[in-house]
């Protein structure tokens, strides 16, 4: 059933399959049918791996050759797609035969994950050889597909490649009647499970043949084709912005150049070193400003003459080193909260920057840095960077003011003072400290306060609390608040993220 190049594992599977076919004539025990199922499962896994490899080959070709050389690669790609379609069509036909045999014998047994009629000795010979003769149609399609796949290859590959898609009859054995390929694989005495394994092997052979042909076809794009008349001069520099003292490098080369070519490459009249057909130019960076250069490439033609190609003008900018440090939220740093800042230095990658601070700490965070400070005053963020291999240069520093977080406003019933309804006052049970119009998420907790409840023509009721919550005595007093009463919160103390105690302004509420 197969020929051509096969892996040792594929050859072993083929031998086991032939041995099992020979044992069929003796008996069809469950162990034998289990062996067929194991071989079928292994072939299915192998087919899936080959399919994955084919898909990866197409994907790689589409992302590289088809984009880089569309005019040359597209016809090759279209031939490979034809090979894939031929294989897919034959694979689909084989799959339809497997479904026909399965449906005829009751489908799949969910308990064993095998065919219910795997031991059936009549269905294969009936549907494939005697009555419906599907095996003969299968043999015809296999041979036609093989020939069509070979026709897609160039003459050299067609003469050497051997595809594992053949329908040769078994060799003659003395004392035994000769059989055709159809009879040997699907004829009398062949259990349905063995026939299914044979069909799975054909599908595996189809994928191996497709893989062989597709790789041969797509590989044609890598065959060297050099036409100097189609060359263009190209200059590529990794960056056009460099710092004083930092080297500027650029590659000057021919597109589609090969490693054996030895062009003469010059920049502004000076020859530059070349290797494998490419030249490397190192420009001056000793002074600031915009620098422009033009490269020329001279290539010897087949007739011995020289042809020169010129690049478009290339520019690069040389600048003094500098660093920019900016706060992400405000122009000061606050004690007790993480302060995000951004640090950048044109022409230097973030990984090559070294950032420090005179007082406090600074650490990388996401795309920027986080600064933590602990005492009011000022602090300086210093930036240095590696401008060339092993050479570190100071890039700049920025002075920041360091402040405490502003005092929050004390609130009760959503207000810091003024008039509100008696019902609103009665419904609340805690005093809060809120920081308004501040960029950071800084939370303050009220730790103690004094409450005065002043009702008309009565002495004030005075209470003290050691948290932000009203005590039970306070709740009792507040429940008696009526329109015309005054509620005062004073001696309010709150603690913020910096750990300091803050005395807050009184809250005076008039009930209405």
C-alpha positions as CSV (number, residue, x, y, z in Angstrom):
1,X,0.0,0.0,0.0
2,X,3.0,2.3,0.4
3,X,6.3,3.1,-1.2
4,X,8.9,5.8,-1.3
5,X,10.6,7.5,1.6
6,X,9.2,6.4,5.0
7,X,10.4,6.9,8.6
8,X,11.4,3.8,10.6
9,X,8.2,4.2,12.6
10,X,6.1,4.2,9.4
11,X,7.9,1.1,8.1
12,X,7.3,-0.7,11.4
13,X,3.6,0.2,11.3
14,X,3.4,-1.2,7.7
15,X,5.1,-4.5,8.7
16,X,2.8,-4.9,11.7
17,X,-0.2,-4.2,9.5
18,X,0.9,-7.0,7.0
19,X,1.5,-9.4,9.9
20,X,-2.0,-8.7,11.3
21,X,-3.5,-9.3,7.8
22,X,-1.8,-12.7,7.7
23,X,-3.3,-13.6,11.1
24,X,-6.8,-12.9,10.0
25,X,-7.0,-16.1,8.0
26,X,-6.5,-18.0,11.3
27,X,-8.9,-16.3,13.7
28,X,-10.3,-12.8,14.6
29,X,-9.8,-12.7,18.4
30,X,-10.5,-9.4,20.3
31,X,-6.8,-9.0,21.0
32,X,-6.2,-8.9,17.2
33,X,-8.9,-6.4,16.7
34,X,-7.5,-4.3,19.6
35,X,-4.1,-4.4,17.8
36,X,-5.8,-3.0,14.6
37,X,-7.3,-0.2,16.7
38,X,-4.0,0.6,18.2
39,X,-2.3,0.8,14.8
40,X,-5.2,2.9,13.5
41,X,-4.9,5.3,16.4
42,X,-1.2,5.6,15.9
43,X,-1.6,6.3,12.2
44,X,-4.2,8.9,13.0
45,X,-1.8,10.7,15.4
46,X,0.9,10.5,12.8
47,X,-1.4,11.9,10.1
48,X,-2.3,14.8,12.4
49,X,1.4,15.6,13.1
50,X,2.1,15.7,9.4
51,X,-0.9,17.9,8.8
52,X,0.4,20.3,11.4
53,X,3.8,20.4,9.7
54,X,2.2,21.1,6.3
55,X,0.1,24.0,7.8
56,X,3.2,25.4,9.4
57,X,5.1,25.2,6.1
58,X,2.3,27.1,4.3
59,X,2.1,29.7,7.2
60,X,5.8,30.3,7.2
61,X,5.9,30.7,3.4
62,X,3.0,33.2,3.5
63,X,4.6,35.3,6.1
64,X,8.0,35.4,4.4
65,X,8.5,34.5,0.8
66,X,5.0,35.5,-0.4
67,X,5.4,38.9,1.2
68,X,9.0,39.5,0.2
69,X,9.0,38.1,-3.3
70,X,5.3,38.1,-4.4
71,X,5.9,38.0,-8.1
72,X,8.1,35.0,-7.9
73,X,6.5,33.2,-5.0
74,X,2.8,33.5,-5.9
75,X,2.9,30.9,-8.9
76,X,4.9,28.5,-6.7
77,X,2.4,29.0,-3.8
78,X,-0.5,28.4,-6.1
79,X,1.0,25.0,-7.3
80,X,1.4,24.0,-3.7
81,X,-2.2,24.9,-3.0
82,X,-3.2,22.6,-5.9
83,X,-1.3,19.8,-4.3
84,X,-3.0,20.3,-1.0
85,X,-6.4,20.3,-2.7
86,X,-5.7,17.0,-4.6
87,X,-4.7,15.4,-1.3
88,X,-7.7,16.9,0.6
89,X,-10.1,15.6,-2.1
90,X,-8.7,12.1,-1.9
91,X,-8.7,12.2,1.9
92,X,-12.3,13.3,1.9
93,X,-13.3,10.4,-0.3
94,X,-11.5,7.9,1.9
95,X,-13.3,9.4,4.9
96,X,-16.6,8.9,3.2
97,X,-15.8,5.2,2.7
98,X,-15.0,4.9,6.4
99,X,-18.3,6.5,7.3
100,X,-20.1,4.1,5.0
101,X,-18.6,1.0,6.7
102,X,-19.2,2.5,10.1
103,X,-22.8,3.3,9.5
104,X,-23.4,-0.1,7.9
105,X,-22.2,-1.8,11.1
106,X,-23.8,0.3,13.8
107,X,-21.3,3.2,14.3
108,X,-19.1,3.7,17.3
109,X,-19.3,1.9,20.6
110,X,-18.9,4.7,23.2
111,X,-17.8,2.2,25.9
112,X,-14.8,1.0,23.9
113,X,-14.4,3.9,21.6
114,X,-14.2,1.4,18.7
115,X,-16.5,0.3,15.9
116,X,-19.4,-1.8,17.0
117,X,-19.1,-4.1,14.0
118,X,-15.3,-4.4,14.0
119,X,-15.4,-8.2,13.8
120,X,-17.9,-8.2,10.9
121,X,-16.4,-10.3,8.1
122,X,-19.0,-9.6,5.4
123,X,-19.4,-5.8,5.2
124,X,-15.9,-5.0,3.8
125,X,-16.0,-7.6,1.0
126,X,-19.6,-6.7,0.2
127,X,-19.3,-2.9,0.0
128,X,-15.7,-2.7,-1.2
129,X,-15.2,-5.6,-3.6
130,X,-18.3,-7.7,-4.6
131,X,-21.5,-5.7,-4.7
132,X,-20.5,-2.0,-4.7
133,X,-16.9,-2.4,-5.7
134,X,-15.7,0.8,-4.0
135,X,-12.2,-0.6,-3.6
136,X,-11.7,-0.4,-7.4
137,X,-12.8,3.2,-7.5
138,X,-10.5,3.9,-4.5
139,X,-7.6,2.3,-6.3
140,X,-8.3,4.4,-9.4
141,X,-8.4,7.6,-7.4
142,X,-5.2,6.8,-5.6
143,X,-3.3,6.3,-8.8
144,X,-4.8,9.4,-10.5
145,X,-3.9,11.5,-7.4
146,X,-0.4,10.2,-7.4
147,X,0.1,11.1,-11.1
148,X,-1.5,14.6,-10.6
149,X,0.8,15.3,-7.7
150,X,3.9,14.2,-9.6
151,X,2.8,16.4,-12.5
152,X,3.0,19.5,-10.2
153,X,6.7,18.9,-9.6
154,X,9.5,20.0,-11.9
155,X,11.2,17.4,-14.1
156,X,14.2,16.9,-11.7
157,X,12.1,16.3,-8.6
158,X,9.6,14.2,-10.6
159,X,12.3,11.8,-11.6
160,X,13.6,11.2,-8.1
161,X,10.7,11.5,-5.7
162,X,8.7,8.3,-4.7
163,X,5.3,9.0,-3.3
164,X,3.8,6.5,-0.7
165,X,0.6,6.2,-2.8
166,X,0.5,2.9,-4.8
167,X,-2.0,0.1,-5.2
168,X,0.3,-2.8,-6.0
169,X,-1.0,-6.4,-5.5
170,X,0.8,-8.5,-2.9
171,X,3.7,-10.6,-4.2
172,X,3.1,-14.1,-5.6
173,X,3.4,-16.9,-3.0
174,X,3.8,-20.5,-4.0
175,X,0.7,-22.6,-3.2
176,X,-1.5,-19.6,-2.8
177,X,-3.9,-17.9,-5.2
178,X,-2.8,-14.5,-6.4
179,X,-4.9,-11.6,-5.2
180,X,-5.5,-8.1,-6.5
181,X,-4.8,-5.0,-4.3
182,X,-8.5,-4.7,-3.7
183,X,-9.0,-8.3,-2.7
184,X,-6.0,-8.3,-0.4
185,X,-7.1,-5.2,1.5
186,X,-10.9,-5.5,1.5
187,X,-11.7,-9.0,0.3
188,X,-13.1,-12.2,1.8
189,X,-12.4,-12.8,5.5
190,X,-11.3,-9.2,6.1
191,X,-12.9,-8.0,9.4
192,X,-14.4,-4.5,9.3
193,X,-11.8,-3.2,11.9
194,X,-8.9,-4.3,9.7
195,X,-10.5,-2.6,6.6
196,X,-10.8,0.6,8.7
197,X,-7.2,0.4,9.6
198,X,-6.3,0.0,6.0
199,X,-8.3,3.1,5.0
200,X,-6.6,5.1,7.8
201,X,-3.2,4.0,6.5
202,X,-4.2,5.2,3.1
203,X,-5.1,8.6,4.6
204,X,-1.7,8.7,6.4
205,X,0.0,7.9,3.0
206,X,-2.0,10.7,1.4
207,X,-0.7,13.2,4.0
208,X,2.9,12.0,3.7
209,X,2.7,12.3,-0.1
210,X,1.2,15.8,0.2
211,X,4.0,16.8,2.6
212,X,6.6,15.6,0.2
213,X,5.2,17.4,-2.8
214,X,4.4,20.7,-1.0
215,X,7.9,20.9,0.5
216,X,9.5,20.2,-2.9
217,X,7.3,22.9,-4.6
218,X,7.7,25.6,-2.0
219,X,11.5,24.9,-1.8
220,X,11.8,26.1,-5.4
221,X,11.7,29.7,-4.2
222,X,15.0,29.3,-2.5
223,X,16.8,28.3,-5.7
224,X,19.3,31.0,-6.4
225,X,18.2,33.4,-9.2
226,X,20.4,36.4,-9.7
227,X,19.7,39.2,-12.2
228,X,21.9,42.2,-11.6
229,X,19.6,44.4,-13.7
230,X,17.0,44.2,-11.0
231,X,19.2,45.1,-8.1
232,X,18.5,48.2,-6.0
233,X,20.9,50.0,-3.6
234,X,19.7,50.0,0.0
235,X,21.1,51.6,3.1
236,X,19.7,50.6,6.5
237,X,20.7,52.2,9.8
238,X,19.3,51.1,13.2
239,X,18.8,54.7,14.3
240,X,19.1,58.2,12.9
241,X,19.4,59.8,16.3
242,X,22.6,59.3,18.3
243,X,24.4,61.1,21.2
244,X,27.8,62.7,21.2
245,X,30.3,59.9,21.4
246,X,27.8,57.2,20.6
247,X,28.7,55.3,17.3
248,X,26.5,55.6,14.3
249,X,26.4,52.5,12.1
250,X,24.5,51.6,9.0
251,X,24.5,48.7,6.5
252,X,24.8,49.4,2.8
253,X,24.0,46.4,0.6
254,X,22.2,45.1,-2.5
255,X,18.8,43.6,-2.2
256,X,18.9,39.9,-3.1
257,X,22.7,39.9,-2.7
258,X,24.5,36.6,-2.3
259,X,27.4,35.7,-0.1
260,X,29.8,35.1,-3.0
261,X,29.5,38.6,-4.5
262,X,32.2,41.2,-3.8
263,X,30.9,44.6,-4.7
264,X,32.9,47.8,-4.2
265,X,31.0,50.0,-1.7
266,X,32.0,53.6,-0.9
267,X,30.5,56.4,1.2
268,X,31.2,60.0,0.1
269,X,34.2,58.6,-1.9
270,X,35.7,56.5,0.9
271,X,35.7,52.7,0.6
272,X,34.0,50.8,3.4
273,X,34.7,47.2,4.5
274,X,32.4,44.6,3.0
275,X,31.5,41.1,4.0
276,X,29.2,38.6,2.3
277,X,28.1,41.3,-0.2
278,X,27.3,43.9,2.5
279,X,29.2,47.0,3.6
280,X,29.2,48.6,7.0
281,X,29.6,52.3,7.3
282,X,30.5,54.0,10.6
283,X,29.7,57.7,10.6
284,X,31.3,60.5,12.7
285,X,29.5,61.5,15.9
286,X,32.1,64.0,17.2
287,X,29.9,67.1,16.7
288,X,26.3,68.0,17.0
289,X,24.0,68.5,14.1
290,X,22.5,66.8,11.1
291,X,24.9,64.6,9.0
292,X,24.1,63.5,5.5
293,X,25.8,60.7,3.4
294,X,25.4,58.9,0.1
295,X,26.6,55.3,-0.6
296,X,27.5,53.8,-4.0
297,X,27.8,50.2,-4.9
298,X,29.8,49.0,-7.9
299,X,29.1,45.4,-9.2
300,X,30.8,43.5,-12.0
301,X,28.4,42.3,-14.7
302,X,28.6,39.0,-16.6
303,X,30.4,40.7,-19.5
304,X,33.1,42.1,-17.1
305,X,31.8,45.7,-17.1
306,X,31.0,47.5,-13.8
307,X,27.6,48.9,-13.0
308,X,27.1,51.4,-10.2
309,X,24.1,51.8,-7.9
310,X,23.6,54.8,-5.7
311,X,21.6,55.1,-2.4
312,X,19.2,57.9,-1.7
313,X,20.7,60.5,0.7
314,X,20.8,59.2,4.3
315,X,20.7,61.5,7.3
316,X,21.3,61.1,11.0
317,X,21.2,63.6,13.9
318,X,23.9,63.9,16.6
319,X,22.7,65.5,19.9
320,X,24.1,66.0,23.3
321,X,22.9,63.6,25.9
322,X,19.9,64.6,28.0
323,X,17.3,63.1,30.2
324,X,13.7,64.1,30.9
325,X,12.2,63.3,34.3
326,X,8.5,64.3,34.7
327,X,6.0,63.5,37.4
328,X,3.0,61.7,36.0
329,X,0.4,63.5,38.2
330,X,1.7,66.7,39.8
331,X,4.8,68.9,40.0
332,X,5.7,67.8,43.5
333,X,6.3,64.5,45.4
334,X,4.0,63.7,48.3
335,X,5.0,61.8,51.5
336,X,3.1,58.6,52.2
337,X,1.9,57.7,48.7
338,X,3.6,56.1,45.6
339,X,4.5,58.9,43.2
340,X,4.6,57.8,39.6
341,X,7.2,59.5,37.3
342,X,8.4,59.0,33.8
343,X,12.1,59.0,32.8
344,X,13.3,59.1,29.2
345,X,16.5,59.9,27.4
346,X,16.3,60.3,23.6
347,X,18.5,57.7,21.8
348,X,19.0,55.4,24.8
349,X,16.8,52.4,25.6
350,X,15.2,52.2,29.0
351,X,17.2,49.1,30.0
352,X,20.4,51.1,29.6
353,X,19.2,53.9,32.0
354,X,20.4,54.2,35.6
355,X,18.0,56.2,37.8
356,X,18.7,57.3,41.4
357,X,17.3,59.7,44.0
358,X,19.1,61.8,46.6
359,X,16.6,61.1,49.4
360,X,13.8,58.5,49.3
361,X,13.6,55.6,46.9
362,X,12.8,55.0,43.2
363,X,12.0,51.7,41.5
364,X,10.8,50.6,38.1
365,X,7.0,50.2,37.7
366,X,5.4,49.3,34.4
367,X,6.6,51.7,31.8
368,X,7.8,54.3,34.3
369,X,9.1,54.5,37.9
370,X,7.6,54.9,41.4
371,X,9.1,57.4,43.9
372,X,8.6,57.1,47.7
373,X,9.7,60.0,49.9
374,X,9.5,60.4,53.7
375,X,10.5,64.0,54.8
376,X,9.4,67.5,53.5
377,X,11.9,69.6,51.6
378,X,13.5,68.8,48.2
379,X,14.9,65.7,46.5
380,X,16.8,65.2,43.2
381,X,16.4,62.4,40.7
382,X,19.6,61.7,38.8
383,X,19.8,59.9,35.5
384,X,22.8,58.3,33.8
385,X,22.9,55.9,30.8
386,X,25.2,53.6,28.8
387,X,25.8,55.6,25.6
388,X,28.1,52.9,24.2
389,X,29.4,49.6,25.3
390,X,31.0,50.0,28.7
391,X,30.6,53.8,28.7
392,X,28.2,55.4,31.1
393,X,27.4,59.1,31.0
394,X,25.5,61.4,33.3
395,X,22.4,62.6,31.4
396,X,20.8,65.0,33.8
397,X,19.0,65.6,37.1
398,X,15.7,67.1,38.1
399,X,14.9,68.8,41.5
400,X,11.5,68.1,43.1
401,X,9.7,69.6,46.0
402,X,8.6,67.2,48.7
403,X,5.4,68.0,50.6
404,X,3.0,66.4,53.1
405,X,-0.4,65.4,51.7
406,X,-2.9,68.3,52.3
407,X,-5.4,68.1,55.2
408,X,-8.7,66.5,54.3
409,X,-12.1,68.0,55.1
410,X,-14.2,66.4,57.9
411,X,-17.7,65.4,56.8
412,X,-20.9,64.2,58.5
413,X,-24.1,63.5,56.6
414,X,-22.2,64.3,53.4
415,X,-21.5,67.9,54.6
416,X,-18.7,69.9,56.2
417,X,-21.1,72.5,57.5
418,X,-24.3,74.4,56.8
419,X,-27.9,73.4,56.9
420,X,-29.4,69.9,56.4
421,X,-32.5,68.1,57.5
422,X,-32.9,66.7,61.0
423,X,-33.8,63.3,59.3
424,X,-30.5,63.3,57.4
425,X,-28.6,63.9,60.6
426,X,-30.4,61.1,62.4
427,X,-29.7,58.7,59.6
428,X,-25.9,58.9,59.8
429,X,-23.6,57.0,62.1
430,X,-19.9,58.0,61.3
431,X,-17.6,61.0,60.7
432,X,-15.4,60.8,57.6
433,X,-12.3,62.7,56.4
434,X,-12.2,63.2,52.6
435,X,-9.5,64.7,50.5
436,X,-11.0,66.7,47.7
437,X,-9.4,67.6,44.3
438,X,-6.3,65.6,45.0
439,X,-4.6,63.5,42.3
440,X,-3.7,60.6,44.5
441,X,-5.8,58.0,46.2
442,X,-4.9,59.0,49.8
443,X,-7.3,57.8,52.5
444,X,-7.6,59.4,56.0
445,X,-9.2,57.7,59.0
446,X,-10.9,59.7,61.8
447,X,-9.5,58.4,65.1
448,X,-11.4,60.7,67.6
449,X,-13.8,63.6,67.9
450,X,-16.1,65.5,70.3
451,X,-19.8,65.8,69.6
452,X,-22.1,68.6,70.8
453,X,-25.9,68.4,70.4
454,X,-27.5,71.8,71.1
455,X,-31.3,71.9,71.2
456,X,-33.3,75.1,71.6
457,X,-33.5,76.4,75.2
458,X,-31.5,73.4,76.5
459,X,-28.0,72.9,77.7
460,X,-25.6,71.3,75.2
461,X,-25.1,67.6,75.3
462,X,-21.3,66.7,75.0
463,X,-19.9,63.3,74.0
464,X,-16.4,62.0,73.1
465,X,-15.7,59.3,70.5
466,X,-12.5,57.3,70.0
467,X,-13.1,56.2,66.4
468,X,-15.1,57.6,63.5
469,X,-18.3,55.8,64.6
470,X,-21.0,57.4,66.8
471,X,-21.4,55.7,70.2
472,X,-24.7,54.4,71.4
473,X,-25.1,57.5,73.7
474,X,-24.4,59.7,70.6
475,X,-27.1,57.8,68.6
476,X,-29.6,58.4,71.5
477,X,-28.8,62.1,71.6
478,X,-28.9,62.4,67.8
479,X,-32.3,60.7,67.6
480,X,-33.8,63.6,69.5
481,X,-32.5,66.2,67.1
482,X,-35.4,68.4,65.8
483,X,-35.6,71.4,63.4
484,X,-33.8,74.3,65.0
485,X,-31.1,72.1,66.7
486,X,-27.4,72.5,66.1
487,X,-24.9,69.6,65.8
488,X,-21.2,70.4,66.2
489,X,-18.2,68.0,65.7
490,X,-15.0,69.5,67.0
491,X,-11.5,68.3,68.1
492,X,-11.6,66.0,65.0
493,X,-8.3,64.0,64.6
494,X,-7.5,62.0,61.4
495,X,-4.5,59.9,60.4
496,X,-3.4,59.7,56.7
497,X,-1.1,57.4,54.7
498,X,1.9,59.3,56.0
499,X,1.1,58.3,59.6
500,X,0.8,61.9,60.9
501,X,-2.2,63.1,63.0
502,X,-4.2,66.0,61.5
503,X,-6.5,68.3,63.4
504,X,-9.5,69.0,61.1
505,X,-11.8,71.9,61.0
506,X,-15.1,71.8,63.0
507,X,-18.3,70.7,61.4
508,X,-21.3,72.8,62.4
509,X,-24.7,71.6,61.1
510,X,-28.1,73.4,61.5
511,X,-31.1,71.1,61.4
512,X,-34.2,72.2,59.6
